[in-house]
Amino acid sequence: MSRKETTIQLFLVWLAVYPSVLAFTYGMRWLGLALPLPLEILISTALTVPLITFVAQPVIERRMARARGESPADLKRRQAEQAEKGRSSPPA
């Protein structure tokens, strides 16, 4: 992926993470759970990470692939090829 695509993907993932963490945090407070901050963060991230991994990231990847006129499989294949090229090239 180009630097621009990577930056866009990073921003879109952040747009999914921030409201998720915020919603889970407010949800715990709404339920009246007065938890210590480290435990609150642990629970919030334990709920957010699977949401991002299994819901948000696939949606973002499909939209980015569609914007390039590719299928998600084509996008993944291209990313894998670029990673292999980066791994086999000598350090700069």
N, C-alpha and C positions, 0 to 999 in steps of 0.2 A: 504494500500500500504506500501511496505517496505520503509525505509529511502532512499535507493538507487533509487527506482522508483519515489519517491517524488522529490528527487534532480534532476533527469533526466527531470521530467515533468516541474519543476520550470525553468530549463535551457532552455527547448524548448519553453516555454511561453515567456521567456525573449527574445529568438531569434526571436520571432514574434513581440514582442512589440517594441524593439529598432528600427528595420528598418521601422516599420510603423510610429512611431513618427517622425523619421528622414525624411521619405518621405513626410509626411504631412507638416512638417516644411519647407522643401525645396520647396514644392509645393506652399505654401503661399508666400514665397519670390519670386518664379518664376513668380507668378501672380502679383507681385509688391505690395503686401499688407504689408505696414509698420505698423505693429500692436505693441502695447506695449507687452512686454514679457508675463505678466500674461494672457492677452487675447489670445496670440498666443498659449500658453500652454493649455488654456481652450479649444480652438477649436481643437487643435491637439489631446488632450486626449478624447474629445467628439467624435471624429471620430475613434480613435484607440480602445477604449473600446468595442464598438459593433463589430468591426472587429475581435478582439480577442475572444470575447464571442461567436459569432455566426459562425465564420469561423475557426480560428486557434485552439481553444480549442477542438472542436469536431474532427478535423483532428488528433490532438495530442492524444486524447483519443482512437480513432480508431487504430492508429499505436501502441500505448502501449498495447492495448488489443490483437491485432494481434501478437505482440511479445511474449505474454504469451500464445497464443493459445486459447484466449477467444473471445467472442463477446463483443462489447461495453456494452451491457446490463449486461453480466456477470461481467465485470469490475466494473460497477456502483453498482451492487448488493453486490459484495465483499467489496467495499469501504463503503457502507452503513452498512454492518454487522460489519466491523471493527470499524466504528464510534460508533455504538451502544454498542459494547463491551467496548470501551474506556470510554463511558459515564456512564456505569453501574458499572465499576470497582472502588473500593475505591481509594482515593488519596494516592500517595506513600509518 
